[in-house]
Amino acid sequence: MSTTEPQTFEEAVSRFEAFLRQNAYSTNLVWVEPDDLLLPGQRAIYVKVPVPFNNLERARERFNSGMSEGLGVALGTICELPSTTCCYLWVPKDRAEQQEHLMGSGLKLSAKTVRLRGIPVTNPVHWQLLKLRHRKRAGLRQHLFG
């Protein structure tokens, strides 16, 4: 594997996919944001599907920002849906957060060793009911990223 940092989002994703294959994860990726997830408190995560199309563009923008500012970029897994890996791209907000998360100025790849099952939720009404039911855990979603 190359030790030079990726120059583009697509190159970073390609490296991430190779990393996921080595760890027996699906390379069919879905980019999720905290608002796409609910934590029911069991070893599973509700995922609102389909995820918004602009999640991919947000990830690309964060990659460009994190690399150009030298803060580094982390790509990681959240959970698994059938034949799909829910993943994220995270950038520290500043140098202090970069240090706190042991981030260099380049690319960091991670995959959960204890895999979480994603439960797809396609019905908007059902999603709203689940959101209401699990609202106490809403603040915990952010901890899944980075």
Order of alpha helices (4+ residues) and beta strands (2+ residues): alpha-beta-beta-beta-alpha-beta-beta-alpha-beta-beta-alpha
